[in-house]
Amino acid sequence: MNLIDFTVAIPTYNGEARLPLVIECLLQQKGVENLNWEIIVVDNNSKDTTVNIVHDYQKNWCYPFPLKYIFEAAQGAAFARSRAILEARGEIVGFLDDDNLPAHNWVIEAHNFFAEHPQVGACASQIHGVFEVEPPEVLKPILFYLAITERGDQTHIYEPNKQGFPPSAGLVVRRNAWKNNVPTRLFLVGRVGSSMLGGEDAESLLYIYRAGWEIWYNPEMVVDHIIPAWRLERDYLISLMHGVGLTRYHLRMLLLKSWQRPLAFFVYIFSDIRKIILHYLKHQKVLENDILAACEMARLIATFVSPFYLWKIKLQKLIKSDID
């Protein structure tokens, strides 16, 4: 069996309309003639015809790299990515969401970057938003929450305490760095149904980072992220920011040592209350009409609520496990 140099993993949920565009971009990759690589579509319990789309491609497949279909019944992006790592044969795994269109040299640029940087455990792509409707100028400060990563034209290392972590869209990882350090069941599993509780990408990267691997940004790995108009609507953005805030406590604590966490809890609580009060005093007259101010208030309040909300989830899981 030939060794695989690179695996492209595409987690998808109900992606029948989006998935073909991603596959077509991968079929047009340049510079991969001497590369042994593969594509894995991880169907995360889709209810549409995603399986048929992949099978239709497979029937007429005439390329030197394989296209595989994997079904993952456990709903949530964390489960789909974990399954991709398990199924991948490549030491380097590049994740593309089903609305991510990689540039023609994305695969080879990602492969070469990891070959040249053995200390890198994960690397973020440069991600440009391709908007169905042009976003208003007022939303520009929060567009990065839509998995847009535009950090200039220079490679650089992430400093989590200052910059946080990049999104999983266009993320490329060293498989063993993930497999040996990221739990198979994360606490944050990704947005499921009406829940906007994300954060599974940051949680995964936190474990890789804590194991001593470096997290980088490489602008030569370019991905276009298709963003439909409804993702710019007020209700969606406020819900998104609410979900971002709710994950905050868990991610904060993972960055700290165990002995630091009790004190940090009280420091964060008082800091979060202060931020809410200051934001309200500054924007109280415009919260109804200013979408940016409303989104930030939703994030701040959810960040304050985060520890109590997540403790409730953990308690419910403990009770369920005892019953089972």
N, C-alpha and C positions, 0 to 999 in steps of 0.2 A: 504493500500500500504506500503510495507516494505521500510524502510529508506535505501538509498544507501550510502555506506561508501566511495566508490571511483569510479570515472569515468575515463576510458581511452579514449581519443579523438584522432582520427587519421585523420587530414586533408590530403586530397589527390587530386592530379590533374594528370589525365592520369596514374594512378598507377596500372593498371591491372597486370603488371609483378612483381611489388614490393610488393603490398598489401598483397598477401597470405603469404609471409614470415613473415610479422609483425603479422598477425593474428595467425599463427602457433606458434610463440614465446609466444603469450599471452595465448594460449591454454595449454602451458607447464609450466605456473606459479606455483610455490610452495608456501606453507604456506598460501594459500588464502581460505582454506576450510571453515573457519568461517567468511569470509568476504563477505558482500553484495556489489557486484561491477558490472559494466557494461562496454561494449565497444560501442563507437559511431564512425562510419565512416562518415566523412563529405566530401562529393563529391563536390569539388570546380569547378563545371561546366566542368567535364571531357568530352572528345570527344571519348574516347575509351570504352571498355566494363567493366569499373569499377563497374557500377551498377549491371551487371550480375554476376560478381565475388562475390559481397556481397550477392546477392539474392540466389546464389547457396549454399553459406555457411548457410544462414538462413533456407533453405529448409530441411537441414539435421542436424539442430542444436539440440544438446541434452545435453547442459551444463546448470548448475544452474544459470549462469549469462547471461543476454541478449546481443545480437548483434543487433545494430540498424543502419539503413541507413538514412542519412540526406542529402538532396541536397541543396547546396548553390550556387545560380546563379551568385552572385557578385564575379568577379574574383579578387583574391588576398588573401594571407595567413591571413591577418588581418581580412577579412570578415569571412573566414572559422573558425578561432579561436573564434571570437565573437559569431558566430552561435553555436559553440560547448558549450560555456559557457551558452548560453541561453537554450540549449536543455539538458544539463547535469543535472542529478538528484543527483549526489554526491557532497558533500561539498568540496571534494578535487578532482581536475581534473589534470590528467597527460597527457601531449601532446607528441605524437610520430609522427614524420613525416613518410611518407610511405617508407623511406629508413633507418628507425631506428629499430634495433633489440634489444629489451630489454633482459637483463639477466633474468634467471629463477626466481629470487627473487625481481625483480624491483618493482612490484606492492606492495608487502607487506612491502618492505623497505621504499618506498615512503609514504605509509599509516602510518606506525609506526612513521616515522620522524615527520610528521605533528601532530600526536596525542601527541607526546612528546614535541613539540615546538609550543605552541599556538600563539607566536608572529611572526611566519614566514608566510609571504604572498606568497612567491614563493621560489622554491628551484631547483637548477640546478643539473642535473645528471653528473656523470663522463662519458664522451663520447670518445670512441676510434675510430679512423679511420680504416676502413677495405678497403684497397685500391686494386683496380683491377690491378694496376701496382704500384710498389714501388716508392714513390716520391723521387726525387733526394735530396741529402742532402742540397742543396742550398735553397730549398723551405721550409725547416723546420721552419724558423722564422715566416712564414705567414700561416701555415697550420691551425691555430686556426680560421682563417676567413672562413674555410670550416666547421664550427660548430663542431670543436673538442675541448673538454673541459677536459684537463688533468691537474688538479691543486693539485696533490698529494693525499695522503691517509688520510688527516685530514679534518674534517668538518670546514668550516669557513664562516664568513659573508662577503658579497661583500661590498666594499666601492666604489660607482660609480665614484666619482671624481678621483680615482686612478686606478681602475680596469675595469671600464665600467660595462656592464651587460652581463650575459651569453646568449647564443642563445636559441631559443624557442624549439629546438630539445631536447627531454628528459626533458623539463621543467615541473615542477609540481606546481600548484597554488592553493591557497585557493579561491574557487569560489566567495565568497562574497567580498573578497579583490579586485578581478578583476571586478566583476559586479557593485560594488558601486563606483569604481574610474576610470576605463578605459572607455573612450568614445566609444560608439557603432560604430562610424566612426572615425578611426584614420586618421591623415594626411598622414602618411606613410602606405601604404596598402600592401606592399610586392612586390616581383618581378613578373611582369605580362608580358607575351609575350617576347619581346626582351629587355624590361627594366630591369636593374639590380639594381634599386633603392629599396633596402631593408630597414632594420632599424625598421620595425614594431614591432619586438620582444623587442628591446630596448625601443621604445616609450611606449609600454604597461607596461613594468617594471618600467619605470620612474614614471608613474602615481601611481602605487602601492607603490613605494618607497616614493614618496612625501606625500602619505596619512599616513605614519608612520609605514608601514609594513617593516619587515626585509627580505632581499634577501640572501639566503644561497647557499652553495655548499655542497653536500653530496656524497662522493665517494662510498658509499655503494649502491647507485642507479646507476647501470652500463648499458650503452647502446652502442651497436656497430653501427657505422654510415657507411653505404656502400657508397663508393666514386668511381664512374666510372673513367676511364682513361681520358676522355675528360675534366674533371674538373681540371686536372693538366696541361692542354695546355695553352700556353702563352696568346692567345687571350681571353680565358675564364677568366684567372686570372686577366689580366689587366682590363677587363670589370667589374669583381667583385670588384676590388679595386677602380675603378672609381665610382661605385655605392655606396661603403662604404663612400667615401669622400663626395659625394653629399648629404648624409643624415646628415652630421656632424653639420651643422649650426643649424638645427632644434633641434637636440638632445642637443647640447650645451646650447641653449636658455632655454630649458625646465628645465635644472638643476639650472638656475639662477632665482632670483627674478626679477620682472618687472623693477624695478628702476636700476638694474645692467646691463640690456641688452644693452642700447645704448653705454655705455662706453666699455662694453665687445666686442661689434661688432668691434670697431676700434682696440682694443688690439689684437683680434684674426686675423684681416686682416693683420696687420703689422707682427705679429708672423708667419702667414702662408706664407707671401711673403719671409720672412727671411729664413724659412725652405726650400722653393723651391730653392732659390738662393744657399744656402749652399749645398743642395743635388745635384744640377746640377754641381756646381764647383767640387764637390768630385767625381762624377760619369759620367761626360759628355762623357768621352772616351769609356765607356762600356755600355751605355744605350741601344744600339742596340742589344747587345748580352747577357747582364746580366739581366735575367728575374726578379730577386729580386729587382735590382735597378730600372728597368722599372716599376714594380708594385708599388713600393713606390713613384715614381714620379707621376704616375697616381693618386694615392690616395692624394698626397699633392696638386696637381693642382686642383683636384675635390673639395677638402676641401676649397681651396681659392674661387673657383667659387660657392660653395654651397649656400651662402645667396642670390646671384643674381638669380641662377637657381630656388631656391625654391620660391622666390618672384614672379618669372614669373609664376610658377605653381599656386600659390595662386591667382594671378590676373586673370589667365585663368578660375579658378574655380568660382571666383566672377562674371566674365562676363557671364559665362554659366548659373549660378544661376539666374542672372538678366534676361537673355533671356527666361529661363524656367518659 
